[in-house]
Amino acid sequence: MGVRETKFHGRFESKGRSCERPGCTQAGEFRAPSDRGPGFDGPGEWRWFCLEHVREFNAGYDWFEGMSADEILDAQSPISGWRTYNRVYQGTGPDMPRWQDYDDPLDAINGRMRDIKRRAAGAQAEYNRFTPHEREALTVMGLSASSDRQQLRRRYSELVRRYHPDRNGGDRSHENRLQRVVEAYQLLRRAGAFA
């Protein structure tokens, strides 16, 4: 027998399985969901068919068979599987969903939120080393709270070249901005945070 064609998506090595269709002797290389019994929770055991019989099975398969109209509507909901017993967010008003409204068995949401809060706390601590006037001067200079003295000098030099009339063809429309940059630099270069 030649090399098995692999062009059909979903083909699995048969490993001795036969097609489950009565009377078929072909290899069972394609899986199909088993019957949903009472207490169904997930795919469970697979049924194995040959290509011809899995196609026949798929043509007649109805996922919603045996479900009530409410169960079908519930299964089609975009939040299906993201429910908790005490879901607070209803989507009918200005309230926003809270993280505790979702099941998080792998701690994916809470773990990410802890990382975000930890980074924010570090940035806030960095930001708090400056006085309110110094923080305003940082904004004028376009610098972050993690900037150092070298970055301050480099940024000051860049802004002076940009806004000084001798450097921009005599355009005096930026004189107010230049004055604010010079004042901000004078304040920040003496700041204790850069000591």
ABEGO torsion letter per residue (X at the ends): XBBBBAABBGBBBAGGBBBABBGBABBBABBBBBBBBBGBBEAEBBBBBBAAAAAAAAAABBAABGBBAAAAAAAABAABGABBABBABAGABABBBBAAABBBAAGAAAAAAAAAAAAAAAAAAAAAABBAAAAAAAAAAGBBAABBAAAAAAAAAAAAAAABAAAAGGBAAAAAAAAAAAAAAAAAAABAAAX
